[in-house]
């Protein structure tokens, strides 16, 4: 298994195969527009700007499961990111990352890197999964770990 076997929906409801990112190093994050951690969008964009030419891609998945901090539509979330943080990396349609409706991609990510919670559940917005060029989940960064703190791990996968 790898992340490339999954599909997601873009904000306009079109299905996207993650196989199009094969060979890239990925950061996959659940995100929110009205969270204290929302400035991480800007930090993720900085990583994208710094490393995209070397093969880094960031995939954002808005989620409204934590404090109702992504209340709008998927298109509104995408627009917010672009207007407020200059985000140029893909923002997908809203997903659930925990519970019965968990998106299959996040089921896989959590199974591969369960993190500190006994059940593997995501604790809050901006949990970030680092994926190598073969689509294997290498590391899970918890919400309060900044994108900046991911640089060493990213660089080791880009080399």
C-alpha positions as YAML, in Angstrom:
chain: A
units: angstrom
residues:
- id: 1
  name: UNK
  ca: [0.00, 0.00, 0.00]
- id: 2
  name: UNK
  ca: [0.96, 3.62, -0.53]
- id: 3
  name: UNK
  ca: [-0.78, 6.99, -0.53]
- id: 4
  name: UNK
  ca: [-0.77, 6.82, -4.34]
- id: 5
  name: UNK
  ca: [-3.55, 4.22, -4.23]
- id: 6
  name: UNK
  ca: [-6.03, 6.75, -2.81]
- id: 7
  name: UNK
  ca: [-8.29, 9.33, -4.37]
- id: 8
  name: UNK
  ca: [-9.58, 12.61, -3.02]
- id: 9
  name: UNK
  ca: [-12.03, 15.22, -4.19]
- id: 10
  name: UNK
  ca: [-11.03, 18.77, -5.08]
- id: 11
  name: UNK
  ca: [-13.13, 21.74, -3.88]
- id: 12
  name: UNK
  ca: [-15.24, 21.57, -7.04]
- id: 13
  name: UNK
  ca: [-16.19, 17.94, -6.37]
- id: 14
  name: UNK
  ca: [-13.92, 16.36, -9.00]
- id: 15
  name: UNK
  ca: [-12.11, 13.16, -8.07]
- id: 16
  name: UNK
  ca: [-8.31, 13.37, -8.06]
- id: 17
  name: UNK
  ca: [-6.00, 10.35, -7.98]
- id: 18
  name: UNK
  ca: [-3.08, 10.84, -5.62]
- id: 19
  name: UNK
  ca: [-1.09, 8.74, -8.08]
- id: 20
  name: UNK
  ca: [-0.39, 12.01, -9.91]
- id: 21
  name: UNK
  ca: [2.01, 12.83, -7.05]
- id: 22
  name: UNK
  ca: [4.04, 9.62, -7.46]
- id: 23
  name: UNK
  ca: [7.75, 10.30, -7.07]
- id: 24
  name: UNK
  ca: [7.20, 13.42, -4.95]
- id: 25
  name: UNK
  ca: [7.85, 13.92, -1.25]
- id: 26
  name: UNK
  ca: [4.50, 14.86, 0.27]
- id: 27
  name: UNK
  ca: [3.22, 16.66, 3.32]
- id: 28
  name: UNK
  ca: [-0.43, 15.79, 3.87]
- id: 29
  name: UNK
  ca: [-2.16, 17.92, 6.50]
- id: 30
  name: UNK
  ca: [-5.64, 18.36, 7.89]
- id: 31
  name: UNK
  ca: [-6.28, 22.09, 8.00]
- id: 32
  name: UNK
  ca: [-8.74, 24.73, 9.20]
- id: 33
  name: UNK
  ca: [-9.29, 28.42, 8.44]
- id: 34
  name: UNK
  ca: [-10.40, 29.62, 11.88]
- id: 35
  name: UNK
  ca: [-7.86, 27.95, 14.15]
- id: 36
  name: UNK
  ca: [-5.10, 29.37, 16.31]
- id: 37
  name: UNK
  ca: [-2.75, 27.26, 14.17]
- id: 38
  name: UNK
  ca: [-4.08, 28.63, 10.86]
- id: 39
  name: UNK
  ca: [-0.88, 30.70, 10.33]
- id: 40
  name: UNK
  ca: [0.77, 27.34, 9.59]
- id: 41
  name: UNK
  ca: [-0.72, 27.77, 6.09]
- id: 42
  name: UNK
  ca: [1.86, 30.49, 5.54]
- id: 43
  name: UNK
  ca: [4.64, 28.33, 6.96]
- id: 44
  name: UNK
  ca: [3.60, 25.40, 4.75]
- id: 45
  name: UNK
  ca: [3.62, 27.74, 1.75]
- id: 46
  name: UNK
  ca: [7.18, 28.77, 2.67]
- id: 47
  name: UNK
  ca: [8.21, 25.09, 2.63]
- id: 48
  name: UNK
  ca: [6.46, 24.70, -0.71]
- id: 49
  name: UNK
  ca: [8.30, 27.73, -2.11]
- id: 50
  name: UNK
  ca: [11.65, 26.49, -0.80]
- id: 51
  name: UNK
  ca: [11.42, 22.82, -1.80]
- id: 52
  name: UNK
  ca: [8.88, 22.36, -4.61]
- id: 53
  name: UNK
  ca: [11.57, 22.50, -7.31]
- id: 54
  name: UNK
  ca: [13.29, 19.59, -5.54]
- id: 55
  name: UNK
  ca: [10.10, 17.52, -5.50]
- id: 56
  name: UNK
  ca: [8.08, 18.53, -2.42]
- id: 57
  name: UNK
  ca: [4.30, 18.80, -2.73]
- id: 58
  name: UNK
  ca: [1.93, 19.81, 0.05]
- id: 59
  name: UNK
  ca: [-1.67, 18.62, 0.13]
- id: 60
  name: UNK
  ca: [-4.13, 20.39, 2.41]
- id: 61
  name: UNK
  ca: [-7.37, 18.77, 3.55]
- id: 62
  name: UNK
  ca: [-9.78, 21.13, 5.31]
- id: 63
  name: UNK
  ca: [-11.60, 19.53, 8.23]
- id: 64
  name: UNK
  ca: [-14.40, 20.87, 10.44]
- id: 65
  name: UNK
  ca: [-14.14, 18.24, 13.19]
- id: 66
  name: UNK
  ca: [-12.17, 20.32, 15.68]
- id: 67
  name: UNK
  ca: [-14.13, 23.15, 17.25]
- id: 68
  name: UNK
  ca: [-16.06, 23.83, 14.03]
- id: 69
  name: UNK
  ca: [-13.06, 25.79, 12.75]
- id: 70
  name: UNK
  ca: [-13.71, 25.10, 9.06]
- id: 71
  name: UNK
  ca: [-17.42, 25.95, 8.80]
- id: 72
  name: UNK
  ca: [-17.61, 27.07, 5.17]
- id: 73
  name: UNK
  ca: [-17.61, 25.16, 1.93]
- id: 74
  name: UNK
  ca: [-14.55, 23.48, 0.42]
- id: 75
  name: UNK
  ca: [-14.35, 26.27, -2.15]
- id: 76
  name: UNK
  ca: [-14.44, 28.91, 0.60]
- id: 77
  name: UNK
  ca: [-11.61, 27.12, 2.41]
- id: 78
  name: UNK
  ca: [-9.51, 27.05, -0.76]
- id: 79
  name: UNK
  ca: [-10.20, 30.72, -1.46]
- id: 80
  name: UNK
  ca: [-9.35, 31.69, 2.13]
- id: 81
  name: UNK
  ca: [-5.96, 29.96, 1.86]
- id: 82
  name: UNK
  ca: [-5.12, 31.64, -1.42]
- id: 83
  name: UNK
  ca: [-6.26, 35.12, -0.39]
- id: 84
  name: UNK
  ca: [-4.87, 35.18, 3.15]
- id: 85
  name: UNK
  ca: [-1.72, 33.07, 2.89]
- id: 86
  name: UNK
  ca: [-0.88, 33.00, -0.83]
- id: 87
  name: UNK
  ca: [-1.27, 29.23, -0.85]
- id: 88
  name: UNK
  ca: [-0.39, 27.75, -4.21]
- id: 89
  name: UNK
  ca: [-0.33, 24.09, -3.17]
- id: 90
  name: UNK
  ca: [-3.48, 21.97, -3.62]
- id: 91
  name: UNK
  ca: [-6.34, 22.34, -1.15]
- id: 92
  name: UNK
  ca: [-8.81, 19.47, -1.41]
- id: 93
  name: UNK
  ca: [-12.44, 19.15, -0.44]
- id: 94
  name: UNK
  ca: [-13.36, 18.98, 3.22]
- id: 95
  name: UNK
  ca: [-12.87, 15.60, 4.91]
- id: 96
  name: UNK
  ca: [-13.37, 13.87, 8.24]
- id: 97
  name: UNK
  ca: [-10.14, 12.59, 9.75]
- id: 98
  name: UNK
  ca: [-11.62, 10.75, 12.75]
- id: 99
  name: UNK
  ca: [-14.74, 8.71, 13.45]
- id: 100
  name: UNK
  ca: [-17.03, 6.66, 11.24]
- id: 101
  name: UNK
  ca: [-16.72, 9.00, 8.25]
- id: 102
  name: UNK
  ca: [-12.92, 9.13, 8.21]
- id: 103
  name: UNK
  ca: [-11.62, 9.59, 4.68]
- id: 104
  name: UNK
  ca: [-9.81, 6.39, 3.56]
- id: 105
  name: UNK
  ca: [-6.56, 8.31, 3.01]
- id: 106
  name: UNK
  ca: [-6.55, 9.44, 6.64]
- id: 107
  name: UNK
  ca: [-7.41, 5.92, 7.81]
- id: 108
  name: UNK
  ca: [-4.25, 4.80, 6.02]
- id: 109
  name: UNK
  ca: [-2.09, 7.68, 7.28]
- id: 110
  name: UNK
  ca: [-3.14, 7.06, 10.90]
- id: 111
  name: UNK
  ca: [-2.57, 3.30, 10.59]
- id: 112
  name: UNK
  ca: [0.95, 3.89, 9.28]
- id: 113
  name: UNK
  ca: [1.84, 6.60, 11.84]
- id: 114
  name: UNK
  ca: [-0.54, 6.33, 14.83]
- id: 115
  name: UNK
  ca: [1.04, 9.17, 16.80]
- id: 116
  name: UNK
  ca: [0.71, 9.70, 20.54]
- id: 117
  name: UNK
  ca: [-2.99, 8.85, 20.91]
- id: 118
  name: UNK
  ca: [-3.70, 5.25, 21.81]
- id: 119
  name: UNK
  ca: [-6.36, 4.98, 19.10]
- id: 120
  name: UNK
  ca: [-4.25, 6.79, 16.49]
- id: 121
  name: UNK
  ca: [-6.83, 9.54, 16.15]
- id: 122
  name: UNK
  ca: [-5.81, 13.00, 15.06]
- id: 123
  name: UNK
  ca: [-5.90, 15.38, 18.02]
- id: 124
  name: UNK
  ca: [-6.41, 18.71, 16.23]
- id: 125
  name: UNK
  ca: [-6.00, 20.74, 13.05]
- id: 126
  name: UNK
  ca: [-2.64, 20.79, 11.28]
- id: 127
  name: UNK
  ca: [-1.48, 17.26, 11.96]
- id: 128
  name: UNK
  ca: [1.09, 16.77, 9.22]
- id: 129
  name: UNK
  ca: [2.14, 13.47, 7.64]
- id: 130
  name: UNK
  ca: [5.44, 13.28, 5.75]
- id: 131
  name: UNK
  ca: [5.45, 10.80, 2.86]
- id: 132
  name: UNK
  ca: [8.49, 9.62, 0.88]
- id: 133
  name: UNK
  ca: [8.81, 9.41, -2.90]
- id: 134
  name: UNK
  ca: [7.48, 5.82, -2.87]
- id: 135
  name: UNK
  ca: [4.27, 6.87, -1.10]
- id: 136
  name: UNK
  ca: [5.22, 5.47, 2.31]
- id: 137
  name: UNK
  ca: [4.28, 7.44, 5.42]
- id: 138
  name: UNK
  ca: [7.57, 8.24, 7.16]
- id: 139
  name: UNK
  ca: [6.68, 10.60, 10.00]
- id: 140
  name: UNK
  ca: [3.75, 12.24, 11.73]
- id: 141
  name: UNK
  ca: [4.12, 15.78, 13.04]
- id: 142
  name: UNK
  ca: [1.59, 16.82, 15.64]
- id: 143
  name: UNK
  ca: [-0.33, 20.11, 15.36]
- id: 144
  name: UNK
  ca: [1.96, 22.24, 17.53]
- id: 145
  name: UNK
  ca: [5.07, 21.04, 15.68]
- id: 146
  name: UNK
  ca: [5.74, 23.81, 13.20]
- id: 147
  name: UNK
  ca: [6.32, 23.27, 9.52]
- id: 148
  name: UNK
  ca: [9.76, 24.82, 10.09]
- id: 149
  name: UNK
  ca: [10.59, 21.92, 12.44]
- id: 150
  name: UNK
  ca: [10.02, 19.51, 9.53]
- id: 151
  name: UNK
  ca: [12.89, 20.82, 7.38]
- id: 152
  name: UNK
  ca: [15.54, 18.28, 8.38]
- id: 153
  name: UNK
  ca: [13.18, 15.35, 7.73]
- id: 154
  name: UNK
  ca: [12.06, 16.86, 4.40]
- id: 155
  name: UNK
  ca: [15.63, 17.46, 3.25]
- id: 156
  name: UNK
  ca: [16.62, 13.88, 4.07]
- id: 157
  name: UNK
  ca: [13.84, 12.61, 1.78]
- id: 158
  name: UNK
  ca: [14.62, 15.07, -1.03]
- id: 159
  name: UNK
  ca: [18.31, 14.06, -1.21]
...
